[in-house]
Amino acid sequence: MNNYEEKRKKLLERIDNLTKENIVLAFSGGVDSSLLLKICCDASKKSGKKVYAITVETELHPMKDVEIATMVAKEAGAKHLIIRIDELHEAGIQYNPVDRCYLCKKLLFSKLKEKAKKLCIQTIVEGTNEDDLHVYRPGIRALKELEILSPLAECGFTKREVRKLAEEYGISVANRPATPCMATRFPYGTELDYEKMRSVEEGEEWLRTFGFYNVRIRVHGDLARIEIDEKDMEILLRNRIKIIEKLKTLGYSYITIDLEGFRSGSMDINLK
């Protein structure tokens, strides 16, 4: 038995144990939480218990995320609930502090715990994976404080292994790119507002029409720094006039390409 199969077996056993009671799953519609949801729903059919997939709707995330989450929850056969919050003001992150992720997660999962209590459920699970434990993720501290369980990380599943298992299960979002909150597009200490974040969202969605997989527009004042995968740079340059014209209509005076290409967490590089 190889390491991947051992992890898979351990994960299924862990979920079988958790679904002996009703559970709540923090559900974004991304590949991590979608894989967990599928496994939990399958396990709950054996135990006769319920899985509540709860999605938090917030303006810090792309608007289509809730639509995708609703679709995937239906595919899995879960009970899907949506909670609406205003992270920007309720979590106190208007000026994009370096512990933004911690403050957001603390608010989000406190709300989930309140909902779980009303449903008479004690166990809440979420989709942090092994790779997340080795980069700047201050939100993980909030998960530990609130006693939220992360089965994928517990069982050592990397992002690559998550995608592999999701493909094996035929999950529709197995290859969906990561969609972190829009605040990650701005430097720490920057005053955030929803209008600026919607401009970034519109710009990134438009850039994806060229076939790019990973796309980020990092905003530095009126400068837009485009991050895409290195293999796509030639396509971007061929279409640079169109891209310049489009992004200028969104309010950016200067349009640049990051020569290092796409990298998750590029706004974190100077953090100690």
C-alpha positions as CSV (number, residue, x, y, z in Angstrom):
1,M,0.0,0.0,0.0
2,N,1.5,3.3,-1.0
3,N,1.4,6.5,1.0
4,Y,-1.5,8.0,-0.9
5,E,-3.6,4.9,-0.4
6,E,-2.7,4.9,3.3
7,K,-3.9,8.5,3.6
8,R,-7.1,7.7,1.7
9,K,-7.9,4.8,4.0
10,K,-7.2,7.0,7.1
11,L,-9.4,9.8,5.8
12,L,-12.3,7.5,5.0
13,E,-12.1,5.9,8.5
14,R,-11.9,9.4,10.1
15,I,-15.0,10.6,8.2
16,D,-16.9,7.4,9.0
17,N,-16.2,8.1,12.7
18,L,-17.2,11.7,12.5
19,T,-20.5,11.0,10.6
20,K,-21.8,8.8,13.4
21,E,-23.4,12.0,14.5
22,N,-24.8,14.9,12.5
23,I,-22.1,17.3,11.4
24,V,-21.6,20.8,9.9
25,L,-19.2,21.3,7.1
26,A,-17.8,24.8,6.3
27,F,-18.4,24.7,2.5
28,S,-16.9,27.2,0.0
29,G,-17.4,25.1,-3.1
30,G,-13.7,24.8,-3.7
31,V,-12.1,21.5,-4.3
32,D,-11.0,20.8,-0.7
33,S,-14.4,21.3,0.9
34,S,-16.2,19.7,-2.0
35,L,-14.1,16.5,-1.6
36,L,-14.9,16.5,2.1
37,L,-18.5,17.0,1.5
38,K,-18.7,14.1,-1.0
39,I,-17.0,11.7,1.5
40,C,-19.1,12.9,4.4
41,C,-22.4,12.5,2.4
42,D,-21.4,9.0,1.3
43,A,-20.5,8.1,4.9
44,S,-23.7,9.6,6.3
45,K,-25.8,7.3,4.1
46,K,-24.4,4.4,6.1
47,S,-25.0,6.0,9.5
48,G,-28.3,7.7,8.7
49,K,-27.1,11.0,10.0
50,K,-27.2,14.4,8.4
51,V,-24.5,16.6,6.8
52,Y,-25.1,20.3,6.7
53,A,-23.0,22.1,4.2
54,I,-22.9,25.8,5.3
55,T,-21.6,28.4,2.9
56,V,-20.8,31.9,4.1
57,E,-21.8,34.5,1.6
58,T,-19.5,37.6,1.8
59,E,-18.5,40.4,-0.6
60,L,-14.8,39.5,0.0
61,H,-15.2,36.5,-2.3
62,P,-16.2,36.3,-5.9
63,M,-19.9,36.5,-6.3
64,K,-20.1,33.3,-8.3
65,D,-18.7,31.3,-5.4
66,V,-22.1,30.9,-3.8
67,E,-23.7,29.7,-7.1
68,I,-20.9,27.1,-7.5
69,A,-21.3,26.0,-3.9
70,T,-25.0,25.5,-4.3
71,M,-24.5,23.4,-7.4
72,V,-21.8,21.2,-5.8
73,A,-23.9,20.7,-2.6
74,K,-26.8,19.6,-4.7
75,E,-24.5,17.1,-6.6
76,A,-23.4,15.7,-3.2
77,G,-26.9,15.5,-1.8
78,A,-26.1,17.6,1.2
79,K,-28.4,20.0,3.1
80,H,-27.1,23.4,2.0
81,L,-27.5,26.5,4.1
82,I,-26.2,30.0,3.4
83,I,-25.1,32.6,6.1
84,R,-24.5,36.2,5.0
85,I,-22.0,38.3,6.8
86,D,-20.1,41.6,6.3
87,E,-16.5,40.6,7.0
88,L,-15.1,44.0,6.2
89,H,-16.9,45.7,9.1
90,E,-17.9,42.8,11.4
91,A,-14.4,41.4,11.5
92,G,-12.7,44.9,11.7
93,I,-10.5,44.4,8.7
94,Q,-11.2,47.7,6.8
95,Y,-7.4,48.5,6.7
96,N,-6.3,45.0,5.6
97,P,-4.3,44.1,8.8
98,V,-1.6,41.4,8.6
99,D,-3.8,39.2,10.8
100,R,-6.8,39.7,8.5
101,C,-7.2,36.0,7.8
102,Y,-7.3,35.2,11.6
103,L,-9.9,37.9,12.2
104,C,-12.1,36.7,9.3
105,K,-11.9,33.1,10.2
106,K,-12.6,33.9,13.9
107,L,-15.8,35.7,12.8
108,L,-16.8,33.2,10.2
109,F,-16.4,30.1,12.3
110,S,-18.0,31.8,15.4
111,K,-21.1,32.3,13.2
112,L,-20.9,28.7,12.1
113,K,-20.7,27.5,15.7
114,E,-23.8,29.6,16.5
115,K,-25.6,27.9,13.7
116,A,-24.4,24.5,14.6
117,K,-25.6,25.0,18.2
118,K,-29.1,25.9,16.9
119,L,-29.0,22.6,14.9
120,C,-27.8,20.8,18.1
121,I,-24.6,19.8,16.4
122,Q,-21.2,19.8,18.1
123,T,-18.8,18.8,15.3
124,I,-17.7,21.3,12.6
125,V,-15.2,20.3,9.8
126,E,-13.5,22.3,7.2
127,G,-11.1,21.9,4.3
128,T,-7.6,23.0,5.3
129,N,-5.1,20.6,3.7
130,E,-1.5,19.7,4.5
131,D,0.1,22.3,2.3
132,D,-1.8,25.1,4.0
133,L,0.0,24.3,7.2
134,H,3.4,25.3,5.7
135,V,2.6,28.8,4.4
136,Y,1.3,32.0,6.0
137,R,-2.2,31.0,7.1
138,P,-3.0,32.9,10.3
139,G,-6.6,31.8,10.1
140,I,-5.5,28.3,11.2
141,R,-5.0,29.7,14.7
142,A,-8.7,30.7,14.8
143,L,-9.7,27.1,13.8
144,K,-7.7,25.7,16.6
145,E,-9.1,28.2,19.1
146,L,-12.7,27.3,18.1
147,E,-12.0,23.6,17.9
148,I,-12.8,23.2,14.3
149,L,-11.7,19.9,12.7
150,S,-9.6,19.7,9.5
151,P,-9.6,16.0,8.4
152,L,-7.6,16.6,5.2
153,A,-4.8,18.1,7.1
154,E,-5.0,15.6,9.9
155,C,-4.6,12.8,7.3
156,G,-1.7,14.6,5.6
157,F,-3.5,15.3,2.3
158,T,-1.6,17.7,0.1
159,K,-3.4,19.9,-2.5
160,R,-2.2,17.6,-5.3
161,E,-3.6,14.6,-3.5
162,V,-6.9,16.3,-2.8
163,R,-7.3,17.0,-6.5
164,K,-6.4,13.4,-7.4
165,L,-9.0,12.0,-5.0
166,A,-11.6,14.5,-6.1
167,E,-11.1,13.4,-9.7
168,E,-11.5,9.8,-8.6
169,Y,-14.8,10.7,-7.0
170,G,-15.9,12.5,-10.2
171,I,-16.3,15.8,-8.4
172,S,-17.1,18.6,-10.9
173,V,-14.8,21.2,-9.3
174,A,-11.8,18.8,-9.0
175,N,-9.7,21.1,-11.2
176,R,-11.2,24.4,-10.2
177,P,-8.5,27.1,-9.4
178,A,-8.2,28.4,-5.9
179,T,-10.3,31.5,-5.2
180,P,-8.9,33.2,-2.1
181,C,-10.7,36.3,-0.8
182,M,-10.3,39.5,-2.8
183,A,-8.5,41.3,0.1
184,T,-5.4,39.2,-0.9
185,R,-5.1,41.4,-4.0
186,F,-4.2,44.5,-1.9
187,P,-1.1,45.2,0.2
188,Y,-1.5,45.0,4.0
189,G,-2.4,48.3,5.5
190,T,-4.5,49.4,2.5
191,E,-8.0,50.6,3.1
192,L,-10.4,48.1,1.5
193,D,-13.7,48.8,-0.1
194,Y,-16.1,46.7,-2.0
195,E,-16.1,48.8,-5.2
196,K,-12.3,48.2,-5.6
197,M,-12.7,44.5,-5.0
198,R,-15.5,44.2,-7.6
199,S,-13.2,45.9,-10.1
200,V,-10.5,43.3,-9.4
201,E,-13.1,40.5,-9.7
202,E,-14.3,41.8,-13.0
203,G,-10.8,42.2,-14.4
204,E,-9.7,38.7,-13.4
205,E,-12.9,37.1,-14.8
206,W,-12.3,38.9,-18.1
207,L,-8.6,37.8,-18.2
208,R,-9.8,34.2,-17.8
209,T,-11.6,34.5,-21.1
210,F,-8.1,34.1,-22.7
211,G,-7.9,30.6,-21.2
212,F,-5.6,31.5,-18.3
213,Y,-5.9,29.1,-15.3
214,N,-4.3,31.0,-12.5
215,V,-5.0,34.8,-12.6
216,R,-4.4,37.5,-10.0
217,I,-4.6,41.3,-10.3
218,R,-2.6,42.7,-7.4
219,V,-3.4,46.3,-6.8
220,H,-0.9,49.0,-5.7
221,G,-2.8,52.3,-5.8
222,D,-3.7,52.9,-9.4
223,L,-1.2,50.2,-10.7
224,A,-2.5,46.7,-11.6
225,R,0.1,44.0,-11.4
226,I,-1.0,40.9,-13.4
227,E,0.1,37.5,-12.2
228,I,-0.5,34.5,-14.5
229,D,1.3,31.2,-15.1
230,E,4.6,31.5,-16.9
231,K,3.3,29.4,-19.9
232,D,0.5,32.0,-20.5
233,M,2.7,35.1,-20.7
234,E,3.1,34.9,-24.5
235,I,-0.7,34.9,-24.9
236,L,-1.0,37.8,-22.6
237,L,1.6,39.8,-24.5
238,R,-0.1,39.1,-27.8
239,N,-3.3,40.6,-26.4
240,R,-1.7,43.4,-24.4
241,I,-3.5,46.2,-26.2
242,K,-6.9,44.7,-25.4
243,I,-5.9,44.0,-21.8
244,I,-4.5,47.5,-21.3
245,E,-7.7,49.1,-22.6
246,K,-10.0,46.9,-20.5
247,L,-8.1,47.3,-17.2
248,K,-7.9,51.1,-17.7
249,T,-11.7,51.2,-17.9
250,L,-11.7,49.6,-14.4
251,G,-9.7,52.5,-13.0
252,Y,-6.1,51.5,-13.3
253,S,-3.6,54.0,-14.7
254,Y,-0.7,51.6,-15.0
255,I,-0.8,48.0,-16.2
256,T,2.2,45.7,-15.5
257,I,3.0,42.0,-15.8
258,D,4.8,40.3,-12.9
259,L,7.7,38.5,-14.5
260,E,7.8,36.0,-11.7
261,G,4.4,34.8,-12.7
262,F,1.6,33.6,-10.6
263,R,2.4,32.6,-7.0
264,S,0.0,32.1,-4.1
265,G,0.5,34.6,-1.3
266,S,2.8,37.0,-3.2
267,M,1.6,39.8,-0.9
268,D,3.1,37.9,2.1
269,I,6.7,37.8,1.0
270,N,7.9,40.7,3.3
271,L,6.1,39.4,6.4
272,K,8.4,38.3,9.2
